[in-house]
Amino acid sequence: MGKASRRLTGSLAAAAAASVAVAGAAVAAPSDSFQDEPDGVYRQYTIDNNLDNLFRVAGPDRISTAIKLMDSTSKWRYCGDRGKYENSGYYERNCDTVIVARADDFPDALASGPLADVYDAPVLLSNSGSIDSRVLAAIEDKGFKNAILVGGTGVWPAGAMQQLESKVGVGDVQQVGGINRYETATDIARHVGWRVSAQGVNPYTVNVYLATGTDFADALAAGSAAADNEGIVLLTNDKRLSADNNASERFTVRFLEEQSGWNSIFGKAVFNALEVHTVGGQAEAAAKSAEIDNIRDTNTGANRYATATMLAGKYRNGIDKIAVASGEGFADGVAAGAWAANHDGALLLTRNNSLSPETKTFLTGVADTDVDVVVVGGTGSVSRSVSDQIATELYTW
């Protein structure tokens, strides 16, 4: 197994080698990734262009759109064993967790797609500070038993934790985050690693998808691709990766340098990076400048739309659903990427007013299949003209 770290020297290399010697022998190859049961989109949501496999889920704003997206499929119809629908035929025992991320800025939410997948959890959005009352009402209505708050204490004060605890229970809220977006992504990665390792007889590795943390598009598309491949999303500082103590992205490098680390709480070695995939030109440049070994492949398209379709074309397990969101704004893509990861699907991006040629070509390739395509966001984010063009690609004469 190749290294997935910078070329370590001196005592740091020796420490990493010792760590591998302790735990590396127990590491097995990844098993099948988290696969989800078939889950159709509810027909009461808008059907664009009278096609039974093209939908639009939208609310008046990004917060309500994320709630409607959660409501749009049976996966999270009614959750929690203390929910009011516990004895109904719609009760889901596996959907006990909800994730809350920022609606007003993208950095902390960038790596949340794989986290949503391994917890079978939707991502809801709220402006930082206090939790939006609509989000709290939706969590209570579903009967979720656990909540994960993505972002550090600088984003979410103690009062936000207490608000969520009032709905799911005291002690049942985790805050996953760090001092910046890079540490938050590594904290998320560790949670994903623990969940992934628990699925097999032996612990095994996670795969790393590197994307820039200074913009949103590449990282959001990487999230659903990583979920298809037992992966996590880590962030580069544009075209830079450094372990220097003064570098904001040092957390990413140090995570990669951990190699195989023994976790005393879980008793498993879960942090090997079996494969490193770069997503976008900035991450590719950062990985090469930092001399990261074991880069499995690079996914650098001519633009963000091409990069997203490049990732979608490499899924190991096939695609059941496609979410299409604006590539010009982040918020709908955060919820849509998590939704896609939870439905063994891909996130594609488009310009607001015209379907991107790269996205159009990809959709042409899935015409006449059973894949549902869900446009996420209102016509101000993805215009009706775009859904008309999608319909043209999906419907073959």
N, C-alpha and C positions, 0 to 999 in steps of 0.2 A: 504494500500500500504506500503510495507516494505521499510525501509531506504536503500539507496544505497550509503553509506558513511562509513568512519571510525566511530568507536564508539566515538561520540563526548562527551566531558565533559565540565563542567563549562560554562563560558559565551559563548563559541563557540556553544555549544549545544543549549543554550537558544536563540541565534540569529537565528540559523537554524530553530528552532521550530516556532519562530515568523514569519519568512519568509513563512513557510508552512501555518501558520494560515492566512496570508494575501491572498495568491494566491492559496493554495492547493485545495480549494473547486471548483475552476473553471476548474481544470484539468480533462480531459476526457481520456478514453482509446484510444489507437492509432487506427486510421482507417486503411484501406488497404494501404500497402506501395506503393511507387512510382512504377507504372507498365508502361512498355514501349510498344509501338506498335511493332508488328512483323517486323523484319528487317533482310532480308537475306544478306548473304555475297556475294559480287559481284563475278561473275564467272571469271572475267578477272584476278583475283589473283590466285596464284598457287594452284592447286588442287593436294594434295598429294595422291598417290596410286590409282588414278582414282575412288575415292569415292566421291559422290556428297555431302557428309556432313562432309568431312575432308579437311581442308584448311591450308595453311601456308601463313602468312603475314610477310614479311621480307624485310628490306632494307640493304644497305651495312654497316650501323652502327645503334646504338640505337636511334639517333635523327630521321633518315629517317624511321626507323621501326615504330616509334610512329606516324609519319605523314601518312605513308601508312596504318596503322591501322585505323586512322581517315577516310581515304579515302575508306576503304574497305566495308563500309556499307552505305546505303542510308540515315541514320539518320543525317549525317553531309555532305551530298553531296554538297549542296549549301545552305548557311545560310545568314542571315542578309537582312533587307528590302532595303538596298542600294547596295546589291550585284548585279553583272552583270547578274545573272540568276533569278532575282526577278520575271519576268513574265513567266518563264518556268514552266513546270509541275513538275520540280524537286525541286522547292523552298520550303524550310522548315522554317516556321515562328517561331518555338519553339527553334531552335538551334542558339541562338544569343550569346552564351558565350563560351569562350575557356579558359582552365586552362594551365598554364605553370609551370612546376616543374623542379628540377635539374636533369641533366643527369649524373653528375659526382660524386654524393654522395647521399645516400638514406635518411638521417634522416628527412628532412623537408617534403618529399613526402609520408611518410608512411601512413598518415591518409587521403590521398586525395581521396580515392575511393568513400565514401559517398558524399563528396562535388561534385564530378563529376556527381553523380546520381541525386542529387536534382537540379542541374543547367542544366541537360541534356547536359553536356559539355564533350568534349574529353580532355584528358591530353596530352599535347605535352612536349617534353623534350629539355632542352638547358643547356649547361655548364654554371656555375655561372659566374656572371659579366655581360657581354652584351648578348643580345638575339641572338641566331644563325640566320643568314640571311635566312636559309631555313624555319625556323619557322615563321619568319616575312612574308615571301612570301606566305606561306600556309594560314596564318591568313587573309592576304589581299585577296587572291584568293577566300576564302570561304565567305568573307564579314561579319565576326563576328563583332558584335557591342560592345561587352564587353569582358574584359579579367581579369582573376584572376591570380596573381603572388604569388605562394606559397613559403614562406620563408621570413625571416626578412631582415632588411637593411644590415646586415652583409653578406648576400648572394647575394642580388640584390641591387645594387646602384641605385640612382635616374635616372641615364642614361638608365637603363633597363626599368623603368616605362615609360620614354619618348619615347623609341623605340616602345613600345606597343601602347602608345597613338597615335603615328603617323599612326598606322594602324586601330585602333578602334575608336579613337576620344579622345580629351582632356577631362579628368575627368571621363573616362569610364574604368579605370583600378583600381582594388582593389589589395592591397598587404595584404595578409593574412599570418601572421607570428609573431614570438616572438623572445626572446633572445636565445632560444634553441629549440630543437625538441619537448620538452614537452609542452612548451607554444604555439608553433605553432600548435600542435595537438588540444589544447583546444580552440585556436582561430578558427580553422576549425570547431570544434564541435559547437561553438556558431553560426556560419553561417549556418550550417546544421540544428540546432535547430530552427532558425528563419524561414527557408524555410519550414521545416516540419510543424511547428505550423500554418503557413499561409494556409495550405491545408484544414483545418477543420473549422467547426463553432466555436469550442472551442479550445484553445491551449491544447496541450497534451505533453506527455513526450517523450524523446529520450531514447533509450537503449544503454548501454555502452558495448563496446567490448574492453577489456584490453589485450594488447600485449606488449612484450618487445620492447623498443626503441633502444636497443643496437645491434639488428640484424634486417633484413628486412623481412624474409619469413613469419613469423606468422602475422605480421601487414598487409602485402599486402593481404594475404588470408582472413584476417578478414574484410577487406574493402568491398568486394563484399557481404559477409555474413551480415555485418551490414546494407548495403543498402537494403537487402531483409527484414529487420526487423526494419525499422525506427531507425537505429542505427548510432553510431559514434565510432570512434577508438581513444582511449586514450592510453598513453604509460607508461610503468613501466621502471624503471632503473634497467634492468636485474631482479633480484629477490627482489628488494627493492622499497618501496613506503614510502615516508616520507613527512610531511608538514613542516619540519624544514626550516628556512629561507636560510640555506646554502645548502639545497638539490636541485639538479638540477631538480628533478621530482616533486617539491612541487606544481607546477601548476596543475598536475593531481589530487592530493589529494584535493586541494582547489576547483577545479571544482566539484568534487564529494561532497564536504562539502556544496556547495551552496544549495543543495537540490532544493527547488522550489523558484526561484528568479524572481522578477517582473522586467521586462525590460522596462525602461522608454521610450525608442525610439519606440519599437513595442507595448507597452502596453499589453504584454502577459507574462504569466509564462511559460517558455519553458525549464527549465533546470532540471526538475526532472529526475532522472535515474530510470525508472521503473524496468529494469532488468540489471544485470551485468553479462556478460559472459567473462570468461577468455579464452585466446587463447595461448596455449603453456605452457610448464612447468614453465618457468621463471615468466610469469604473474600470473599463479596459485599460485606459492610460494609467490610472492609479495602481492597478494590480501589477502592471509591467514595471512601473517605476519603483515599486516596493519589492520587486523580484520575488513575487509569490510563485511558489512551485505548484505543480499539479493543477494548473488551470485546465479544466476539462473542455470548455468551449467558451467562445466569446459570442455575444449576441448584440451586435452593433448594427442597427439599421441606419438608413439615411436620415431618419427622424424618429420621434417617439412612437409614431404609429407603425412604422416598419419594425421597430424593435419589439413592440408588443406582439405583432403577428409572427415574428421570427420565433419568439418564445412559444407561442401557441402551436406552432408547427412541430414542436419537439416533445410534446407530451408523451409520456410512456404508456399511459393507461387510457388513452382516448379522451374525448371531450363530450360530456353529456349536455352541457349548457354553455352559452356564451352571453356574457354581460357586455354591453356596449355603453361606454360613458364618455363624457367630454374629456379630451386631452388638454383643454385650456383652463380647467378648474379642477381642484383636487377632491372636493368634498364628496361628490357622488361616487367618485372612483374608489374612495376608502371603503364605503359600504358595499359597493358593487364588487370590488376585488375580494372582500371577505365572503360575500355571498357566492361568488364563483368558486372560491376555494372549497366552500362547504358543499358544493354541488358538482364536484369533479369537473369544473368548467374553467374557462379562460376569460380573462378580462381583455377586451379590445378597446381601443381609443379612437375617437374621431374628432375632427374639427366641428365646431358648433353648427356651422351653416352648410357644410358640404361633407359628404362621406369621403374620408381619406382613401386615396387609390389603393394603398396597401391593405386597408381593412376591407375594402370592396373586393379585392382579389381573394382574400381569405374566405369571405362569406360565400363567394361564388363556388368555392371548393366544398362547402358543406350543404349546398342546395340539394333538395330532395332527400335529406337525411332526417333523423328523428331529433336533431338538436334543436332545442328551444333557444331563441335569441331574445334577450330582454334588454330593452333600452332603459337606462336608469337616469332619471332626471326629467324635468319638464322641457317644454319646447324652447325655453330660454337657454337651456344648456345643450340640448340636442334637438335641433329643429325638426319640424315635420318633414321638411325636404329630405333630411338625412334618413328618416324612417321610410320614406317613400323609396329612396334609393336602395335601402336594405331589402325592402320587399321585392324590388325588381331582381336583386341578386338571389334571393331565396326561392323565388317562384320561377320555375323553368317551364317553357311552353312545350 
